[in-house]
Every structure is written in structure tokens, then in C-alpha cells.
Amino acid sequence: MVLSEEIKNSLEESVLCWLATADSSGLPSVSPKEVFCSLNDLILIANIASPGSERNLKQNPKACISFIHILKQKGFQLKGSCSIIHPTDGLWDTYFKPLDQLTARQYPIKNIFLFKTESVKPIIAPSYFVFPEQSVEDKINSAKRSYHMK
């Protein structure tokens, strides 16, 4: 599936993405990931400290990624599948380089979760529907007040 510029920009603006996986019995697990990016129509997620996600993906490659801009209160949910890229794999350097640049070599990257999107759904805070007269700027200002930001 082709990722739109809007989705790529939203991903880039997000501080965390949430990777949902399930084990072979279907038991779900959601965990935050802080080093991720898009590369063409793929999403690369650095496996820094995620043995549970890795174990689940080995058993069941189906996954879901969610990310939002915390101030805009908007983002996307992507469903698809993940493969695991190891340092010994032929395309390691291609996938490792953009993640390594994000970390400035501050994080050890064990392997990479390579996410291929099958479906996309926007995530929009309920306040957009309850208060449709409020602009995105209004939402940002409200969130800043909630988070005690200037």
C-alpha cells in the first residue's frame, strides 16, 4: 500500500508509535517504540529493547501501528505485517542507515521491524467531533494547557 505524504508527515511529527502484536494464541500486546521512520512505503522500527514484540512477530507477523501528534490530537492507525531484519540480512544497511541517523548512534539497534501497511485509518480525538468549531490551533493550545506547556 502506498503511504501518503500526510501519513509520512504525521509519522515524522510523532514522538512515539505504538506497536501492537499478538502471540500465536492471539493474546495482544502493545508497546511504545521511539525510533522509527518511513522509507518509501515501508515503516522501519528499531528493535532496541523489545523481546516481547520480537517473540510475538516470530509467531504471528500481523501487527498494528498507531501514532498521534499529541498536541494536534490526530494521527493514524496502520494495520499490516512485520518482518524482522537482522544485521546479517542483505538489506540491513539500507534499513539501518535512516534509523541510525535518527539515534545519532545513541541506541543499540538489535534488529529492525519492517512494517508493510495493508490498511490505514485516521485517529482523531473525540473533541474534533464534540467541538467542530475549534481549529487545530485551538486543539494545540488546549493540549499545551493540559500538559502545562508554554
N, C-alpha and C positions, 0 to 999 in steps of 0.2 A: 504494500500500500504506500502511496506517495504521501509524505508528510508536508503539509502546507507551511508556508513561511510563518503564519500565525502560530502554529503549533511549535515550530522550532524556536521562535522568539519567546514564547511562553516558557518553554523548557529552559532556555538560556537565562531567563529572568528569575527562575525558581532557585531557592537555596537548597531545598531537599526534594527528592522524589521518593515516593513510597512504592516499594516493590512487593506485590502480593504474589505468593506462590502457594502451592498445596502439595502435600506429600502424596504417596501412592494411594492412601486411603481417602484422600480428598480433604484432609484436615488443613484449613487455611492458616497462613501466617503472613503478617505484613511487617516489613521493616524499612527504616529510613536508609536512604543512600545519599551521600553528599557529593560524590564525584561522578558526574555523568555528563553526556553531551550527545548531540546528534551528529551523525556522519552520513551525508546523503539522506537516505530514508531509513537508516538504522539508528537505534539508540544504544549507546555504549555505556555500560555501568561498571565502574571499577569495583571489584570484589576486594575490599580492604579487610573487613572483619565480619564476614557473613557466612559462617559454616552452615547455618540452617538453610539459608536461601540456596546455597550451592547444593546441599544434600537434596533439597526438595526438587530443584531443577534437574538433577540427575535422574530422579524418579518420575518427574512429570514436568515437561518443558512449558506447559501452558502457564502464562503469567499475566499480570495486570500492573501497569504503572500509572500512578496518579501524581500530579504536581499542580500546585497553585501558586500564584503570586500573592503573598499573604496580605499585602496592602490593597491590591485591586480586588481580591477575593474571587478570582477567576482562574481557571486553568483547564486541564484536560485529563481524561481517563483514557488510557490506551490499553487495549487487550490484544494479546498475541502470544508469541512463544519466544523462549530464550534458549540459546545455545551457550556453551561455556568455551571460551577461547583461552588456551593455555600458552605460556611462554614458548613452548616447543612447537606450536602450530605455525604454519607457513605465513599466515596473515597477522601474526602477533604484532609486528612493528607498525603495520597500518592502523590497527585499532588502539594500540598502546600509546602512540605518539600524542594524539589530541588529549587523552586523559592525563598523561604525564605532564603536558604543558599546563593543564588546569591545576595540578597539585604542586607545581614547581619542585617536584621531587621530594615533597614533604611527607607523602604517604606511600607505604609499600603496597603495590598492586599485585595481589596473588594471582588473579586471573580476571577475565572480563566476561560479563554477562552481555551477550549480543542479542538485543531485543528486536524482533521483527513484528511490526504492527499489523494487525488484521482488522481492527475496528477502533473508531475514535468517538468519544462522547465528550461534549463540553461539561465542565464543572463550574457551576455558577452559584454563589451564595444565595440563600433564600431572600435576603434583603433586596436583591435586584427585582424580585417579583412583588415583594410586600411594599417596597418604596420605589416604584418605577421612575418617579420624578427625580430621584437622586442620580447625579452623574458619577462617572468613575472617579473623578476628583473628589467628590463628596465621600465616596466609599474609602478612598485613600486617607482623607483627613479623619474620618471616623475611626478607621483602624489605627491610625497613629495615636489618637487619643486613647483608644482601648489598650494599646501596648505601651503607653506613656512615652511616646517618641515625639521628638520635636520636628 
